[in-house]
Amino acid sequence: MGKLPLLKPREVEANLKALGFVHARTVGSHKQYVRPADGVRLKAVVTVDVGKVQFSKELMKNMIRQSLFSQEEFCSGNINQPPALPVPEGEKKNA
């Protein structure tokens, strides 16, 4: 992904929820979102300052780092899956 988009808090929250994060707690204007560990990724905690109008480049980078996702995955809300392995010729089903 090229240039880092500067998102608004509600956009970041929507992307985090799409990536499997759940709201854990709120302290003042800061919300913490948690994604439990699974077989692929470690547990991640992301703090979102919902009092901001738009996040700065530095805050975006910090939230991306906290999420343990790539910039593209974090900003789009989509998890990139590895390509499926090809099925060997002998195992293909005829339709």
C-alpha positions in Angstrom: 0.0 0.0 0.0 1.3 3.4 -0.8 0.5 6.6 1.1 -0.8 6.1 4.6 -4.5 7.2 4.8 -5.4 9.3 7.8 -8.6 7.9 9.2 -11.2 9.1 11.6 -11.9 7.3 14.9 -15.2 5.7 13.7 -13.4 4.4 10.6 -10.6 2.9 12.7 -13.2 1.3 15.1 -15.2 -0.2 12.2 -12.0 -1.6 10.7 -10.9 -3.1 14.0 -14.3 -4.8 14.5 -14.0 -6.2 10.9 -10.6 -7.6 11.8 -12.0 -9.4 14.8 -11.3 -6.9 17.6 -13.8 -6.4 20.4 -14.2 -3.3 22.6 -12.7 -4.2 26.0 -12.9 -0.9 28.0 -13.0 2.9 27.9 -11.0 5.3 30.0 -11.9 8.9 29.3 -11.7 9.4 25.5 -9.6 6.3 25.0 -11.2 3.0 23.9 -9.2 -0.3 24.0 -10.0 -3.0 21.5 -8.7 -6.6 22.0 -8.2 -9.4 19.6 -7.6 -12.7 21.2 -4.7 -14.9 20.1 -5.6 -17.6 17.5 -3.5 -20.1 15.7 -2.0 -17.5 13.4 -1.7 -14.3 15.4 -0.8 -13.2 18.9 -3.1 -11.4 21.2 -3.3 -7.7 20.2 -4.6 -4.6 22.1 -5.2 -1.3 20.2 -5.9 2.0 22.0 -8.1 4.4 20.0 -8.4 8.1 21.1 -12.0 8.7 20.1 -11.7 12.4 21.0 -9.7 13.1 17.8 -11.2 14.5 14.6 -8.7 12.7 12.4 -5.6 10.7 13.4 -2.1 12.0 12.7 0.4 9.9 10.7 2.2 9.0 14.0 -0.9 7.8 15.7 -2.0 5.8 12.7 1.5 4.0 12.7 1.2 3.3 16.4 -2.3 1.8 16.1 -1.2 -0.3 13.1 1.9 -1.6 15.1 -0.4 -2.4 18.1 -2.8 -4.3 15.9 -0.1 -6.7 14.5 -1.7 -6.4 11.1 -0.2 -4.9 7.9 -1.0 -1.3 6.9 -3.2 -2.5 4.1 -5.2 -4.9 6.3 -5.6 -2.3 9.1 -6.7 0.5 6.8 -9.1 -1.7 4.7 -10.5 -3.9 7.5 -9.9 -7.0 5.4 -7.5 -9.8 6.4 -5.4 -10.9 3.5 -5.6 -14.7 3.2 -2.7 -16.7 1.7 -3.7 -18.1 -1.8 -5.3 -21.5 -1.7 -3.1 -24.4 -2.6 -3.8 -26.1 -5.9 -5.7 -29.4 -5.8 -3.7 -32.2 -7.4 -5.1 -33.7 -10.7 -6.0 -37.0 -9.1 -8.2 -35.4 -6.4 -10.3 -33.1 -8.6 -14.0 -34.0 -8.7 -15.8 -34.1 -12.0 -19.0 -32.0 -12.0 
